[in-house]
Amino acid sequence: MNKNLKWKGTVLLAAMALAAAAVPLTSKAAATDAPVLTTMTVTAVAKKDKQPPPLTKDDVQLYQGKERIQLADWKRGDALFLAVLIDESLESSVASQWGDLKAFFIAQPENTYIAVAYARNGSASVAQDFTKDHALAAKALRLPLGNAGAFTSPYLTLQDWMKRWPETGERKSIILFSSGIDYFRGSFDPIDPDLDTTVARAQKQNINIWTIYVPDAGHIGRREFRVFNAQSNLSRLSEETGAESYYLGFGTPVTLKPYFDEILMHLNNQYLLSFVGNGGKKGKFERVRVVSEAPNVEFLTPSEVFLPPVE
């Protein structure tokens, strides 16, 4: 009788041990399968430069390839972190446009944080960190150094600054004033070797990069083959990060105000779209597209979004 009880007790202890061991395994499996949200900024654009209508979650469809993906969330992006990056190699006459740029700052909604930095030697020198005091941000605007700041790379500078940005779930945009010429690399190749890396970092951090072409102060930066390649790179940088690029030939327009006005309209019509994605163990980039049945509406979106790794 005692032997039988002892045997039953041993079996019971063994079963309890197996059950205890199974708990963390089950929890680990559940954690592995836990959904991970990916959030991207979507800019609504109406045709003929008109104001797009307000859009709800029901107005939007998201596709990954031919497969329609369910939206987890669709909301107005209330707060915005907006940075202005000015290449030090630009001709000083661009500063005559700062009056309109200051007006652009003042026109931003109250919940917009503005920062100003200058690109030189592959790094971003921050003149004003993110602030809701738009007049204070405007005071950070000055003349670029011109020839004295020519040894720079707009792409390495963007990477340097984005690494230092705060991690937020809010909208993030950069307005880059640059010729697009990379003096570190020479800009001899049609595609800048640092372009893809810059795009990938911006996509990972959900940052839109709006680019405005301005000529360099030096003669080297005015050679047509370099300018053509540089403008193409700037255009691709903006398009693949869900923004737009602005230039008019190889010179500076009489006024940049129409560009500022259009960017302001775009920023005021942005949404944060979230969906469940599976980036695997390391995370991965995926192409998605956003469409709407609303008439005369299209979207600016990144060419790819980054699906975070599943923990």
Secondary structure, 3 states (H helix, E strand, C coil): CHHHHHHHHHHHHHHHHHHHHHHHHHHHHHHHCCCEEEEEEEEEEEHHHCCCCCCCHHHEEEEECCEEECEEEEEECCCEEEEEEEECCECHHHHHHHHHHHHHHHCCCCCEEEEEEEEECCEEEEEEEEECCHHHHHCCCCCCCHHHHCCCCHHHHHHHHHHCCCCCCCEEEEEEEECCCCCCCCCCCCCCCCHHHHHHHHHHCCEEEEEEECCECCCHHHCHHHHHHHHHHHHHHHHHECCCEECECCECCCCCHHHHHHHHHHHCCEEEEEEEECCCCCCEEECCEEEECCCCEEEECECCEEECCCC
